[in-house]
């Protein structure tokens, strides 16, 4: 007496859907690690938790016609020099600290991660 209705569309079972999503997730995780291992992508957790390294860039100021001439005159000059220094050391620029000294050479401290 119990008749099942015939349907053209098969309802997916919940477990199949979960397995499909899990297999897609694991595929992308595996692909992510493969790209890191092959060097196609940089590891985002490489420097996680490490304090930034500090470098002091020397302002080679000189006395010309009674005035001090500074190669690093402003905060933006200091930041651009720091970015270049971090790139040379294969690090990422974190921040810079510029101190202007009127009677002496300026100070530029770089922080790289």
Secondary structure, DSSP 8 states (H G I E B T S, - for coil): -------SS----HHHHHHHHHHHHHHHHHHHHHHHHHTSS--TTTTTT---EEEEEE---EEETTEEE-S--SHHHHHHHHHHHHHHTT--EEEEEEE--SSS--EEEEEE-
